[in-house]
Amino acid sequence: MEAPLAQRSRRRWRRAGATVAFVVALGCLAFVLNATWPTWKQPWVRVHASPPAVESRELRVLAFNLQKLDLFRGGSVRSPEEVRAQLDEIAALIRAHDPHLVALSEVVVECALCPVDQVEHLARATGMHQSAFGEQFDFGVPGCAIRGGNALLSRLPLRGVRNEQLSGGASFLWPANNRRALWCEALVAGRWLPVGSLHLDSFDPQNNLRQAEQLVAGLPEGSVLLAGDFNARPESATLERLLGSKRFAAPAAELPPSFPARDPDRRLDYVLAPRGWRLVREQVISSTLSDHRPVIATFALPATR
């Protein structure tokens, strides 16, 4: 006859095995749903406390890759207090330059080990009227996941359009290089302007170019604005393809570098305004709050008819 201690030990091992099997099954289900359920196709749009800005004859647009605020620095997860403090510094930088629109890339809205919604925090800390988020990755299991992507902060009325899947996305089991473009419309000078916030391929230059070609092929009619981390230098085929579409105004003749932030030696971040808009000024802001320096551009809006 088996001893009571051995029986209890066997029961504990069975319960532990059943728990592990349940967690594994739950994880597999989450992966499958993440791969097949189309909730990522629709942007999240949220309205915050401040009223929309008064219309202006200029539009200021800031593009900033936040690098997930380096959440996993040194092999450990940063504390919520550290992340909020850095977000407050970024919010102060944004307020100092007073943009109408902010295109964010590599921003996190959910992290079980550091529960800070970076988009929500920045929108409220900067006094923006609305924010939008487009999911680029959602990795993990319920209760232990990380979700991030591209975002827009806006002082102007904003409405979501779609979250566009770009070429080169790998298996949902390895989402590191998955890329999508967040598309919204902002009410600029009385008209709804399509605005894309994006983060193009950083690993494969040929796929980076394919993504640019895909964007050009799918551009809506009329004026369009693109901003974000293009991961492409000014002389690249990607920039040549985008500007060769004749849909965007040429950027400044001299483009100061934006990456890496501490000692920049290349330009990867851009604001591409509609063709016909006049660039008033452009600046790469000296900041090491991320691994990219933010870029801000001011445009004179064309007269409406």
C-alpha positions in Angstrom: 0.0 0.0 0.0 1.4 3.4 -1.0 2.3 5.7 1.9 0.1 8.8 2.5 3.1 11.1 1.9 3.8 9.5 -1.5 0.1 9.8 -2.5 0.0 13.5 -1.6 3.2 14.1 -3.5 1.8 12.3 -6.6 -1.4 14.4 -6.4 0.6 17.6 -6.2 2.6 16.7 -9.3 -0.6 15.9 -11.2 -2.1 19.2 -10.2 1.1 21.0 -11.2 1.1 19.1 -14.6 -2.5 20.1 -15.2 -1.7 23.7 -14.4 1.2 23.8 -16.8 -0.9 22.1 -19.5 -3.6 24.7 -19.0 -1.2 27.6 -19.3 0.4 26.2 -22.4 -3.0 25.6 -24.0 -4.1 29.2 -23.1 -0.9 30.5 -24.6 -1.4 28.6 -27.8 -5.0 29.9 -28.0 -3.8 33.5 -27.5 -1.2 33.1 -30.3 -3.8 31.7 -32.7 -6.3 34.5 -31.9 -3.6 37.1 -32.3 -2.7 35.7 -35.7 -6.3 35.4 -37.0 -8.5 37.8 -35.2 -8.7 41.1 -37.1 -9.1 43.5 -34.2 -5.7 45.1 -35.0 -7.1 46.4 -38.3 -9.1 49.2 -36.6 -7.2 52.0 -34.8 -8.1 52.9 -31.2 -9.2 56.6 -31.1 -9.6 58.3 -27.7 -10.8 61.8 -26.8 -9.1 63.6 -23.9 -10.1 66.5 -21.8 -8.8 69.5 -23.8 -10.8 71.2 -26.6 -9.5 71.0 -30.2 -7.1 73.7 -31.3 -8.1 76.9 -33.1 -7.4 76.6 -36.9 -4.1 78.0 -38.0 -2.6 78.8 -41.4 0.4 76.7 -40.4 0.7 73.1 -39.3 3.4 71.8 -37.0 4.1 68.1 -37.1 6.5 66.2 -34.8 7.8 62.7 -35.4 9.4 60.7 -32.6 10.4 57.0 -32.3 10.2 56.2 -28.5 12.0 52.8 -28.6 9.4 51.4 -26.2 11.1 53.7 -23.6 13.7 50.9 -23.4 11.4 48.9 -21.2 13.7 46.0 -20.9 16.9 47.9 -20.1 19.7 45.7 -18.7 17.7 42.5 -19.0 15.1 43.6 -16.4 11.8 45.5 -16.8 11.8 49.1 -15.8 9.5 50.2 -13.0 6.3 52.2 -13.8 7.7 55.1 -11.8 10.8 55.3 -14.1 8.7 55.1 -17.2 6.2 57.7 -16.1 9.1 60.1 -15.2 10.6 59.6 -18.7 7.2 60.2 -20.3 6.8 63.4 -18.4 10.2 64.6 -19.8 9.0 63.7 -23.3 5.7 65.5 -22.7 7.6 68.6 -21.6 9.7 68.5 -24.9 6.5 68.1 -26.9 4.8 71.0 -25.1 7.8 73.2 -25.6 7.6 72.8 -29.4 3.7 73.0 -29.5 3.0 70.7 -32.5 -0.5 70.2 -33.8 0.2 66.6 -34.6 2.7 64.1 -33.1 3.5 60.8 -34.9 4.9 58.3 -32.5 6.5 54.9 -33.3 7.6 52.1 -31.0 5.2 53.1 -28.4 3.7 50.7 -25.8 0.1 50.7 -24.6 0.1 47.5 -22.6 2.8 45.6 -20.7 1.9 43.3 -17.8 5.2 43.8 -16.0 5.1 47.6 -16.4 1.4 48.7 -16.7 1.8 52.1 -18.2 -0.2 53.1 -21.3 2.4 55.4 -22.9 0.0 56.9 -25.4 -2.6 57.8 -22.8 0.0 59.2 -20.5 1.5 61.4 -23.2 -1.8 62.6 -24.5 -2.9 63.8 -21.1 0.5 65.2 -20.1 0.7 67.3 -23.3 -2.9 68.5 -23.3 -3.7 66.9 -26.7 -7.3 66.8 -27.8 -7.2 63.2 -29.1 -5.0 60.2 -29.6 -5.0 57.2 -31.9 -3.1 53.9 -31.7 -2.4 51.3 -34.3 -1.2 47.9 -33.1 2.0 46.6 -34.6 2.5 43.7 -32.3 0.7 41.9 -29.5 2.9 39.3 -27.9 2.2 37.0 -24.9 -0.6 35.4 -23.1 -3.6 37.0 -21.2 -2.2 38.6 -18.1 1.4 38.6 -19.4 1.6 40.4 -22.7 3.1 43.4 -24.4 1.3 45.4 -27.0 2.8 48.3 -29.0 2.9 50.0 -32.3 2.3 53.5 -33.8 0.3 56.4 -32.5 -0.9 59.9 -33.2 -1.5 62.7 -30.8 -3.6 65.6 -32.1 -4.6 69.0 -31.0 -7.1 68.9 -34.0 -10.2 66.7 -34.4 -9.1 63.2 -35.4 -10.8 60.1 -36.7 -9.4 56.6 -37.3 -9.4 55.1 -40.8 -7.4 51.8 -40.7 -4.3 50.0 -39.6 -2.5 48.8 -42.7 -0.4 45.6 -42.7 2.9 46.2 -44.5 4.9 43.5 -46.4 7.5 41.3 -44.7 5.5 40.4 -41.5 6.9 37.2 -40.1 5.0 34.5 -38.1 2.9 35.7 -35.2 5.3 33.6 -33.1 8.1 36.1 -34.0 6.5 39.6 -34.3 9.8 41.6 -34.0 9.8 42.8 -37.6 6.1 43.1 -38.2 5.2 46.5 -39.6 1.9 48.4 -40.0 0.9 51.9 -40.9 -1.6 53.8 -38.7 -4.0 55.8 -40.9 -6.2 58.5 -39.5 -7.7 61.8 -40.7 -7.1 65.1 -39.0 -9.3 68.2 -39.6 -6.8 70.7 -41.1 -8.1 74.0 -42.4 -11.6 72.7 -42.6 -10.8 69.6 -44.5 -10.1 66.0 -43.4 -6.4 65.3 -44.2 -5.2 61.6 -44.4 -2.3 61.2 -42.0 -0.1 58.1 -41.7 2.1 57.3 -38.7 4.6 54.6 -39.5 7.7 52.6 -38.7 9.3 50.9 -41.7 11.5 47.8 -41.8 14.8 48.3 -40.0 16.4 44.9 -40.9 15.9 44.4 -44.7 16.4 47.4 -47.1 14.7 45.5 -49.9 11.6 45.0 -47.8 11.8 48.6 -46.6 11.5 49.6 -50.3 8.6 47.2 -50.9 6.8 48.8 -48.0 7.3 52.2 -49.5 6.0 50.9 -52.8 3.0 49.4 -51.0 2.3 52.7 -49.3 2.5 54.7 -52.6 0.2 52.2 -54.4 -2.4 52.6 -51.6 -2.3 56.3 -51.1 -5.8 57.9 -51.1 -6.6 60.6 -53.6 -5.7 64.2 -52.7 -3.4 65.5 -50.0 -1.7 63.0 -47.8 0.8 63.5 -44.9 3.3 60.7 -43.8 5.4 60.9 -40.6 7.6 58.6 -38.6 10.6 56.4 -38.6 11.2 55.4 -42.2 14.5 53.6 -41.5 15.8 55.0 -44.8 18.5 57.6 -45.5 17.8 60.6 -47.8 19.6 59.0 -50.7 17.9 55.6 -50.3 15.6 54.0 -52.9 12.8 54.2 -50.3 12.9 58.0 -50.2 13.4 58.2 -54.0 10.3 56.1 -54.5 8.2 58.2 -52.1 9.2 61.5 -53.5 9.1 60.2 -57.0 5.4 59.5 -56.6 5.0 63.3 -56.8 2.6 63.2 -53.9 4.8 64.8 -51.3 6.7 68.1 -51.0 10.4 67.8 -51.1 12.0 68.0 -47.6 14.7 70.5 -46.7 17.8 70.5 -48.9 20.0 69.9 -45.8 18.7 67.1 -43.6 20.5 66.9 -40.3 20.9 63.4 -38.8 18.4 62.0 -36.3 20.0 58.6 -35.3 21.5 57.5 -33.0 20.4 60.2 -30.6 23.7 60.5 -28.6 25.9 61.0 -31.7 23.7 61.1 -34.8 25.2 60.3 -38.1 22.2 59.4 -40.3 18.7 60.7 -41.1 16.0 58.1 -40.7 13.0 60.1 -39.5 10.9 62.4 -41.7 7.7 64.4 -42.0 6.5 64.3 -45.6 3.8 66.8 -46.3 1.5 67.0 -49.3 2.9 68.3 -52.6 2.2 72.0 -52.8 2.7 72.7 -49.1 5.5 75.1 -48.3 8.1 74.0 -45.7 8.6 77.0 -43.3 11.2 75.4 -41.0 12.4 72.0 -40.0 14.4 71.0 -36.9 16.0 67.9 -35.5 15.6 68.4 -31.7 18.6 67.7 -29.6 17.4 65.0 -27.2 18.5 61.7 -25.8 15.1 60.7 -24.3 15.0 57.9 -26.9 17.5 56.3 -29.4 16.2 58.6 -32.1 16.0 62.4 -32.0 12.6 63.9 -32.7 12.0 65.8 -35.9 9.6 68.7 -36.2 8.5 70.4 -39.4 6.3 73.5 -39.9 4.3 74.0 -43.1 2.4 76.9 -44.5 -1.0 75.6 -45.6 -2.1 76.4 -49.1 -5.0 78.9 -49.5 -8.4 77.1 -49.6 -10.8 77.9 -52.5 
